[in-house]
Amino acid sequence: MRKHKWLVSPATVMGFLCAATIYGSTAAAAEKNLFNQLVDRAKAEMARPGAKFAVVLDLNPKEVIPVLQAFAKEFPFVKEHTYNRINRTEEFQRLILEAKAGRIPPYDIFHVQFEAWPEMRDAGMATKPPFLYPQLVKSLPQGWTAPDPRAIDSNGYYLSASALIRIIAYNKNVVPADKVPKRLEDCLDPEWKGKFLYNSRPLMIGLQHDPKTRESYLKWLKGMAGNKPVLVRQQTEGLERLAAGEYALYCGVNYNTTIRIIGDGAPLGMAFPDPYAADFAHRIHVFKWAANPATGQLYALWMATQGQPAVEEHMHRGFPWNPKTGSYSLAKGKYAAICDSGCAAKMGQYLQEHAKIVQLPGGKN
């Protein structure tokens, strides 16, 4: 059988190499240009008559509106923005029912409390934003710091734009100097039996999820339940009762809420445990009916990166590994058990597990 020799000229080889180089350069240029494309789309959205960027989150307007104003200052084409607060699970459930009935809420982006997140996800309320975040973060302007990769949803729906850190708060007028808590284990001290607060919502779920801390946390949780905590639901109300001297400790409360109460003059101290639990908060989703999806994605991206100083100033929710945040010095060198997108996906399982151990009514939260 006759064999054929396939001859390729040097010119042909050079042609292939040039084509590959051009393709690679074009792809790289396109990737670098994604941020500009996002901005251009957002500009087009905001240029429409009557356009308003509409946000619904679960925070006090005093915390959110200044951040929205800082965003609009960075991107002046966002001339109109509105904010509504929904912070109860039943309110999100009502929103889902209204949307299914055809009464579409006039919002572009949302974040929900973790109890309601599985319902919002399963109801199909969110859509993927215009650009994939892993590619988008490669095109950030010079001087912008890329977000932690764990803040990006593995399924592509959201970017987490802030952090919620759980600590121990204590009343400095009630707790003696030699009994000031330093670790979560101090909440198991028999001296505080029936004299400390614990949130019935499992705020330290990062410790429950992380393989390095899961077993020790579940053991702690059982011991904590046996030490007869006083269960509360609202953090501000609990901290006010703590400040009034009704209780000695509040185990697993939010750092940001505690800082705010201390700033108002409450006689409270706080302990930053090691390990500590942190959530990737503000999981900014785009509603599937959003009129301004690109503006919503731009806001989430800005908030998680260039907007972190505003997040810290007005919300005290900056990422603890960012040297510019107030929690950085307290968190430095300590292990963070993070509730990331993988944790959020298992939220229903963790809620049931927590409720059973803490012996909540009905065995669920």
PyMOL commands that set and color helices and strands:
alter all, ss='L'
color gray80, all
select helices_A, chain A and resi 10-32+34-46+61-74+89-100+117-122+133-139+149-151+177-179+184-188+190-192+205-209+214-226+235-243+255-263+293-304+308-315+328-331+341-345+347-358+361-363
alter helices_A, ss='H'
color red, helices_A
select strands_A, chain A and resi 53-57+81-85+109-110+126-127+159-171+196-199+230-232+249-254+268-271+276-287+336-339
alter strands_A, ss='S'
color yellow, strands_A
deselect
rebuild
show_as cartoon
